[in-house]
Amino acid sequence: MSNSLEQLKKKDARVFHYDVSEEDLTRLTECPICGSSDLQPISDVRLKDEVRFFETSVCTSCKFVFRSVFPSFAWFKKRWAQISTQSGEVFNPELEEERKVRYRAYCEMLLPYVKPGGVVLDIGGGYGSGVSVFRDAGFEVELLEPEDDRIHYARNELGLTAHHTVLEEFEPQRRYDLVLWAHNLEHVDGPRESFKRVMSLLKPEDGVLYVEVPLVWNIIDWSDSMFMAHKSNFAEAHLRRLVTENNARAVHKWYPKLNSPIHEDIGLVVRQGADGDDVIDLKDDVSDTDLVKFHELYLRMMPCDLPDGVVRPLHFEVPYINQFYTTVRYNEGEFQFDAATGTIRFEK
């Protein structure tokens, strides 16, 4: 590991505090899936005696769980620039090796759906280690990535065609045989608009989308209240809605971590056109779900004791933001419940 990267890790863990103000925030008053304004808050996070910069809500109509208050993309861009090192190294080599294993599984699974040697775009492609697997398999590849250091590595170390932008601002020069959208949809501000945008990137006749997201039922616990990197938490029914309203069809569904006792993620192979002999059914897994269920998900593995019967909403208070993906580093303090105010405080 280079000295600059080691110094960054130490500095990021001990020194960096990331400012946030009301002007940095995006606030949603309608569900980004169905448009309903009937929302129920699940949790919120605020700085001590200051701004409420993060909130999670559930739509009472379609049962979609999403961030109703969160720092804007412009705020994240400032943070990426703040920690940029241009070091020419990946931040977590072990994670990139895991990504390669995951993309090899994607490649094997997708070969029957995509013509050999086709053009592949990886949205949110990170350092490029994943999509390089497709390049090694004979595909022509590009990636889309907003983070400075990752783009630097993909271009200069791996020699990839890498677009330094976000999906909303991407201006493609061509259409793609395959778009990989793995663990990125949950990060975007507008899932409906983004899904429509991605479908427009496919070749009209035989372009294929592979989309993969975590499943809300199996990944959520208390810590999601702090997890700023995810804007949305999907059930299968929400994916079905996105596919259907884009006149598309799912032709394959799988659960990538097949050796896991629970299905943490779901992946779909999506084709254009609603009709076809290859269409598969996507289940409705939310309509009969009581809203209390979602609040209970956010109580799982809570790091401090709460009174019996507390399910909504949860209020957190932190002294600073020192990890802009998950608000605070949990190993640097502990959470205590203040019964007088109903607030869960992080105390160093």
N, C-alpha and C positions, 0 to 999 in steps of 0.2 A: 504494500500500500504506500502511495506517495505521502510525503510529509504534509503536502497541502491538504490532502483528503483527510488525513489523521487529525490535522489541526482543525479542519472544519467540523469534524464529528465532535471534538472536545468543545470547540467554541459554541456549536449549535446546542450542545447539551447543557451548557453552563451560563452562557452569556446572552444569547439572542432572546429578546422579548419582542414580539411582533405587535406593533400598534394597530388598533382598529377603532374606527369611529363610526358614527351614524352614517356619514357620507360614503363609507365603504360597503354598506349593506344593501342587499336585495331583499325585498319583502314581497311575499306572494299572498294574495287574498283569495285566490281561486285554485282549485286542484289542477295540476298540470296535465292530468290524464283526461278527466271528464268535464272540467270547467266549473264544477259546483263550488259555491262559496260557503257551503256548510262544512266547516272544518272544526276538528277537535284537537286542541294541543295535547301533546304527549309529554314533552320535556322542553326546557329552555336552559340556556347557559348565559351567564352575564359576568362581566368583570366586577370586582368588588366596588360597590357604590357607583357603578358606571353603566356602560351600555350593555343591553341585551343583544348579543351579536349572533346568537344561534338558537334556532327553534325547530323542533320536529312536530309535525301534525299528521293526523290521519283524516282522509276525506270520508265523511259519513255516508256518502252515496256509493262510491266505487271501492272504498276500503284501501285506497292507495296511501302509503306512508312516505312522506317526503319532507324536505326542509322548507319551511315557510319563512324563515329568516336565516340568512347566511351571508358570509363575505362574498363580494362580487368577484368575477374573473379578473378584473383589473387589480384587485387586492392580491390575488394569488400570483399574478405576474410580477408584482413588486417583490413578493417573498422569494420567488425563484431567482430573480436578479440579485437579491440580497445575499443568497447563499451560493451563487454560481462560482465555480472554481476554474472551469475550462481545463480541468486536470487531465483529460484524456483517459480517465478510468471510470468504471462503473462504481456506484456507491455500495452495492451489495452483490458481490460476485456469485454467492450461493443462490440468491434469488434469481439471477439471470440464468444459471444452470437449470433451475427448476422451470423457468419459462421455456427454455429449449425443449425440455421433456414434454411440457404441455403442448407446445406447438407441433412437435412430432406427432402427437396423438391427433391434433387437428388435421394435419396434413394427410395422415393415413385415412382418417374418417371422411375427408372431403374429396379425395381423389375421384370417387365415382360421380361426383356432381360437377366437376370443373374440368374443362378441356386441358390437356397437357400443354405446358408452356404458356399458359394464360397470364394475364396481367393481374397482380394482386395488390390491393391497398390495405395496409394495417392501420386502423384508426386508433390513436393512443398507443402507438407502437413502442414507446419508451426508447431504450438504447438501441433497439433493432435486433437484439439477439433472437427474438422469436421469429420475426419474418425472414430472417436469414435462413431458417430451416427450409422455407419455401423456395428461396433462391437456390439453395443446394439441391433441391428436388427438381430444378429446371424451370421454375417460374420466373417471370420478370416482376420485380417487387418495388413498391414504394411504401413509405410510412408517413403518417401524420402525427406530429407531436409538438405540444406547446412549450415544454420545459427546456430551458437553455442548455444545460449540461448534457441532457440526453440527446438533443439534436446534434450537438458538437461531437459526441462520441459516434453516433450513427453515421454521420457524414465523413468524419476524418479518420476514424479507426476501422469502420466496417465498409466504407465506400458506398453507402446506400443513398438512393434518391430519397431525401427526407425533407418534408415540407414543414417549416417552422411556423405553425399556425394552429388554429382550432377549426373544428368542423364548420362552424357558422361562417367563418371568413375564408374558407378554402375555395380556391378558384381552379377547378380541375381542367386539365388540357385534353382529357379523354375520359371514356367510360371504362369500367373495370369488369373483368370476368368474375372476380371474387373480391368481396370486401370482408375483411376480418374486423369484427367489432366486439372483441372479447374483454369484458370487464372495463367497459368505458361508458356504456349507456347510463349506468348508475351515477356517473360523474357529471353528466351534462345538465345544464339549467332547464332546458325544455325538451323532455323526452318525445313528445308528439312531433314537434317541429324537427327534431334531430333525426327521428326515424324516417320521416318523409324525405329529408335531405339525403340520408344515406341511400335510400332506395333510388333516388335520382342519379346516383353515381354508378349504378349498375348498367351493363350493356343491356339494351332493350329486350332482346330475345331470350338470352340464356344466362344473364348475369345472376350470380348467387351471393347471398348475404349469409355470413355466419355470425350470430349474435349470442353472447353468453353473459349471464348476470348471476349474482348471488340470489338465492331464494330467501325472502323475508322470514319465513318460518324457522329456518334452520341456522341463520347466522346472527340473528339479533339478540343482544343482551343489553345490560345497562350501558355498556361503553359506547354503543352507537349514538347515545345522546351527545357524545363528545366528538364524534367522527366527522370532521368537516369535509373530508375528501369525497364522501358519498352524498349526493343530492337526493337520491331516490332509493326506495327498497321495493322490489317487485315480487308479486305473486305471479303464478302462471297465467291467471286470468288477465292481468294487465298486458302481458306480452301478446296474448290472443287478441286483445283489443287493438293494439298497435299494428299487428300484422293484418287484421281484417280491414281496418280503415284505410290501409294503403293498398287495397286490392291485391294483396299478396297471399301466399299460402305457406305454411310450414310443411316441409316434406320429410323432415327427420328431427327427432328430439332425443337428447341423451343427457345423462348426468355424468359429467367428466370424472369426478372422483369416485369411480365405481368400487374402489376398495374401502370406501368410507361407510360407516354404519348409518349415516344420514346423507341425504342429498343436499349438499351445501349450495351447489350451483346448477343451473340448467342452461343447456345450449340448444339452439335451433338453427337448422338449415332452412333458409327462406328463399323461395322463388317468386318472381313476379307473376301476377295473374291469380285470381282467386280459385279458378277451376283447374282440375287435373286429377288423374288417377292416383297420383302420388301424395295427395294431401293427407295429413294426419290431424287428429283431433287434439286440441289444447283444452284442458279442463278448466272449469269454473271452480276455483278453490277459495273464493272470498265471499260470495253472496250470502251464505248462511253463517258467516263468522260474526260473532258478537264483537263490538268495538272494544270491550274490556280485554279481549284476547290480545290485542295489540299493545295495550298498556301493560299487560302482564309480561309480555316479551321483554319490555324495557326494565323489568324488575329482576330478570334472571342474573344471577351471579353478582348481585349488588355488593359493593365493597364495604358497606356499613349497614348497621341494623336500622330498619324502619319500623314504625308502628304497624300493627296488623291492619289490613284493609286499605292501605295507601296504594292507589293504583294510578291516580291522575290529578293534575299533571305533576311531573317531577321538576323541581327547580334546583339548578346547580349554580354555584358561585365559585369562580376561580380568581386568583390574585393577578394573573397574567396569562398571555398565550406564549408558550415557549416551545410548542411543537405544532406547526400550523396545519398538520393533517389531523391530529387527534387532540388539539387544544393544549393539554398538559401532559408531561411525562409522569405516569402514575407512580413510578418508583422513587420520585423525588418528594413525595408527601403522602398524605392519607386523607380520606374523605370522612367527614363527621356530619351527622344529622343534627340540625338545630331545630328542636321541637317547637320553640317559640315562634319561629318564622316559617317553618316547613321547608327550609332550604338545606341542601346537601352542599357543604363547603369543602373545598380542597385546601388543606392547611399544610404548609411546608414544615 
